Amino acid sequence: MAPRLAVRDISFFERPVTFARPFRFGAAMMEAAIQAFVRVEIEVEGRGRATGATAELLAPKWFDKRPQLSADDTVVELKRSLQIARELYLAAREDTAFGLHARIIGAQVEACAREDIPPLAAAFGPAEIDKAILDALLRAAEVNFFDGMAQNIAGVDARLSGDLANDDVTQFLATRRRRERVAVRHTVGLTDRIEGDGGLGDPRATSLARYFKLKLGGDPDADSARLARIGRALAALPYDCHVTVDANEQYAELRALEVLVNRLDRDAALRPVTDRLLYIEQPLPREIVRHSPLGSLARRDIIIDEADDCYDAFPVACALGYRGVSSKSCKGLYKSIINATRAARWSAEGGRYFVTSEDLTCQAGLAVQQDLALGALLGISHAERNGHHYVDGLADSPRAEAQAFCAAHPDLYRDDAGTIRLSIHDGDLLTGSLTRPGFASAVHPVWSSLLPLAQPAAKILSEQST
């Protein structure tokens, strides 16, 4: 039986993060952001109190891309999502870790909707609090994430996914074994260099990555020309590689997407990309996904990411021709587990469905470790990793905190002339040190070094948008 627990306290903190280079995806450009930290205290039945933590970047203009909202507006949404979730978790009765999530997620979405906060942003608050609760629970039980989830310590069941039975979930978790190595998928943003120093042939920039994620802008002509340039650079590498492409909802309609896919199929200049292409990620706006069967475009593996905003999004998308869905801890670790259970069951029944590991610039430390562990638990062989590329490691953290992470996780970090950065081994990240008790980290941040998370007023977004 999964232990029951009660949430006694939830605190939010923040730390500014400066990017080493601009990151452009879709219509958004990031050069700096706020990393939010969550600390929870829980009381576990028979085990007393324990503290857990997590962290995540408050990424602007991803959870909500509506043009009438500024980047700051969308960050306010995420802060409100955290605040609303805090109230719900503190008011909830004792339950299992997943039981608490299942009990509040509907109320969370409804409360956020009253403030004009869409479902994807609404899920952010519970996603972060759930990670911190799980960290505390695993610490209380003195067990690591992989062993704890194999035993279903969180009590994950099928109550939010009517297409599954409880046994489907528990059996899936019982078969999980940690991947010892996870390949880095190197992101090529829309303003990133392709050729020359800092380009795809520069091992200092790519860390010898064998997987690449190529951002698209939504214009078939411009995207085709850019992919041709990228293809030439990849063809010159002295080793084989694979690619994924991500349009971040920028293809406004199926017709434009069909132009791009036809060129991938037929244009010889795109062959170096096409031959290496694994899947196309979220090309269409989330608002039209549910109403737009892919038809002949389903000949290519296409996945949802931003459209994965509720527990039934993946089955609905698959019925329309999609084959996969992203796992991101900022969207909810329990939804990732449910979707991976679905993909495994449907594939065993003769289909071909999969879950991918994507990264909304998870920063070194808690965020990258917990997201990496989630993908390693689900058996995903390669993961997008933005944080090591666009941000200078743990340079924005206090020196003592950075050194503590490096000492506790020496297979994941290295000291590079005084800056602690991810340590990438022949294009891979190692997961061995993620097996300490807790959710993938032996270290918490230096709480005294963090600022309290700035708290927005309720309904500020709905007032601005009227």
Buried (B, 14 or more C-beta within 10 A) or exposed (E): EBBBBBBEEBBBBBBEBEBEBBBBBBBBBBEEBBBBBBBBBBBBEEBEBBBBBBBBBBBBBBBBBEEEBEBEBBBBBBBBBBBBBBBBBBEBEBBBBBBBBBBBBEBBBEBBEEBBBBBBBBBBBBBBBBBBBBBBBBBBBEBBBBBBBBBBBBBBBBBBBEBBEEEBBBBBBEEBEBBEBBBBBBBBBBEBBBBEEBBBBEEEBBBBBBBBBBBBBBBBEEBBEBBBBBBBBBEEBEEEBBBBBBBBBBBEEBEBBBBBBEBBEEBEBBBBBBEBBBBBBBBBBBBBBBEBEBEEBEEBBBBBBBBBBBBEBBBBBBEBBBBBBBBBBBBBBBBBBBBBBBBBBBEEEEEEBBBBBBBBBBBBBBBBBBBBBBBBBBBBBBBBBBBBBBBBBBBBBBEEBBBBBBEBBBBBBBBEEEEBBBBBEEBBBBBEBBBBBBBBBBBBBBEEEBEEBEEBEBEBBEEBEE
